[in-house]
Amino acid sequence: MTKKQQTHSVRRRRTPRVNQRVVKKEETRQRILKAAAAIASREGLHAASIPRVMREAGLTVGGFYGHFLSKSDMDATVIRTVFEPISSGALLRLSEYSGLEWLERAIFNYLSPANRDHPLGCPYPSILSTVAIGPPAVKSALTDALKLRIS
């Protein structure tokens, strides 16, 4: 084998190959997360049971474990999914303010009719009560998400 062939061979092995199966699996995982997040935001994590989530995602229950280790694993991922956009969205716009002015604007925005009447609403009320009695992985996910909010 020539040096050029060896270099090409090494380069080929290091390049990750994305195939349709991997793409399809990630799309399916996102469908499951979207369904779980919608249910959890409306009714809490306890309402996002595996059968209900899979039914809302248009999938069979048997396919769940190809994407998550357990319901707790899904719940922790849902918390990260639901709280990430919040961490980078509304409060980010308040970065030019500080102290009481920041707090006043944050409360005003949170309690505004546009925020209150949003179809998904705020996930805090529906999710927090379930997290309090949830497993350590779920509590840890919420802790990480809240750290993003205040940092």
C-alpha positions as CSV (number, residue, x, y, z in Angstrom):
1,M,0.0,0.0,0.0
2,T,1.4,3.4,-1.0
3,K,1.7,6.2,1.5
4,K,-1.1,8.1,-0.3
5,Q,-3.4,5.0,0.1
6,Q,-2.5,4.7,3.8
7,T,-3.3,8.4,4.4
8,H,-6.6,8.1,2.5
9,S,-7.5,4.9,4.4
10,V,-6.8,6.5,7.8
11,R,-8.8,9.6,6.9
12,R,-11.7,7.4,5.8
13,R,-11.8,5.6,9.2
14,R,-11.8,8.8,11.2
15,T,-14.7,10.4,9.3
16,P,-18.0,9.5,11.0
17,R,-20.6,8.1,8.6
18,V,-24.1,9.3,9.1
19,N,-26.6,6.9,7.6
20,Q,-30.3,7.0,7.2
21,R,-30.9,4.7,10.2
22,V,-29.1,7.1,12.6
23,V,-31.0,10.1,11.2
24,K,-34.3,8.3,11.5
25,K,-33.6,7.2,15.0
26,E,-32.8,10.8,16.1
27,E,-36.0,12.0,14.4
28,T,-38.0,9.4,16.3
29,R,-36.4,10.3,19.6
30,Q,-37.3,14.0,18.9
31,R,-40.9,13.0,18.2
32,I,-41.0,11.2,21.6
33,L,-39.5,14.2,23.4
34,K,-41.8,16.6,21.7
35,A,-44.9,14.5,22.8
36,A,-43.5,14.1,26.3
37,A,-42.7,17.8,26.7
38,A,-46.2,18.8,25.5
39,I,-47.9,16.5,28.0
40,A,-45.5,17.4,30.8
41,S,-45.9,21.1,30.2
42,R,-49.7,20.9,30.3
43,E,-50.2,18.3,33.0
44,G,-46.9,17.5,34.7
45,L,-44.3,14.7,34.3
46,H,-46.5,12.2,36.1
47,A,-49.1,12.5,33.2
48,A,-46.4,11.8,30.6
49,S,-46.5,8.0,31.0
50,I,-44.7,5.9,28.5
51,P,-47.9,4.6,26.8
52,R,-49.4,8.0,26.6
53,V,-46.3,9.6,25.2
54,M,-45.8,6.9,22.6
55,R,-49.4,7.1,21.6
56,E,-49.2,10.9,21.2
57,A,-46.0,10.4,19.2
58,G,-47.7,7.9,16.9
59,L,-45.5,5.1,18.0
60,T,-45.8,1.8,19.8
61,V,-44.7,1.4,23.4
62,G,-42.2,-1.3,22.5
63,G,-40.1,1.3,20.6
64,F,-39.6,3.4,23.7
65,Y,-36.6,1.5,25.1
66,G,-34.6,1.9,21.9
67,H,-34.5,5.7,22.8
68,F,-34.5,5.9,26.6
69,L,-33.3,3.6,29.4
70,S,-36.4,4.3,31.6
71,K,-39.2,6.8,32.3
72,S,-36.8,8.7,34.6
73,D,-34.3,9.0,31.8
74,M,-37.0,10.4,29.5
75,D,-38.2,12.8,32.3
76,A,-34.7,14.1,32.8
77,T,-34.3,14.7,29.1
78,V,-37.7,16.4,28.9
79,I,-36.7,18.8,31.7
80,R,-33.5,19.7,29.8
81,T,-35.6,20.1,26.6
82,V,-38.3,22.2,28.1
83,F,-36.1,24.5,30.2
84,E,-33.3,25.0,27.7
85,P,-35.2,27.4,25.4
86,I,-36.4,29.3,28.4
87,S,-32.9,29.8,29.6
88,S,-31.8,31.3,26.3
89,G,-35.0,33.2,25.5
90,A,-37.0,35.7,27.5
91,L,-34.5,36.3,30.3
92,L,-31.7,36.7,27.9
93,R,-33.4,39.9,26.6
94,L,-33.2,41.3,30.1
95,S,-29.4,41.1,30.2
96,E,-29.0,44.9,30.0
97,Y,-30.9,45.3,33.3
98,S,-29.9,44.4,36.8
99,G,-31.1,44.5,40.4
100,L,-34.7,45.5,41.1
101,E,-35.2,46.8,37.5
102,W,-34.3,43.3,36.2
103,L,-36.7,41.7,38.7
104,E,-39.5,44.1,37.9
105,R,-39.2,43.5,34.1
106,A,-38.8,39.7,34.5
107,I,-42.0,39.5,36.7
108,F,-43.9,41.8,34.3
109,N,-42.9,39.7,31.3
110,Y,-43.7,36.4,33.1
111,L,-47.2,37.6,34.2
112,S,-48.0,39.2,30.9
113,P,-51.1,38.0,29.0
114,A,-49.0,36.9,26.1
115,N,-46.9,34.6,28.3
116,R,-49.8,33.5,30.5
117,D,-52.0,32.6,27.5
118,H,-49.3,30.9,25.4
119,P,-50.5,27.5,24.3
120,L,-47.6,25.7,26.0
121,G,-47.6,28.0,29.0
122,C,-44.9,28.0,31.6
123,P,-43.6,24.5,32.3
124,Y,-42.6,25.3,35.9
125,P,-46.0,24.9,37.7
126,S,-46.8,21.6,36.1
127,I,-43.3,20.0,36.3
128,L,-41.9,21.2,39.6
129,S,-44.4,19.4,41.8
130,T,-43.5,16.1,40.1
131,V,-39.8,16.7,40.4
132,A,-40.0,17.1,44.1
133,I,-40.9,13.4,44.5
134,G,-38.9,12.3,41.4
135,P,-35.8,10.2,41.2
136,P,-32.3,11.7,41.6
137,A,-31.7,11.9,37.8
138,V,-34.8,14.1,37.4
139,K,-33.8,16.3,40.3
140,S,-30.3,16.7,38.9
141,A,-31.6,17.6,35.4
142,L,-33.8,20.4,37.0
143,T,-30.8,21.6,39.0
144,D,-28.7,21.9,35.8
145,A,-31.5,23.6,34.0
146,L,-32.0,26.1,36.8
147,K,-28.3,26.8,36.9
148,L,-28.5,27.8,33.2
149,R,-31.3,30.3,34.2
150,I,-29.3,32.1,36.8
151,S,-25.8,32.1,35.3
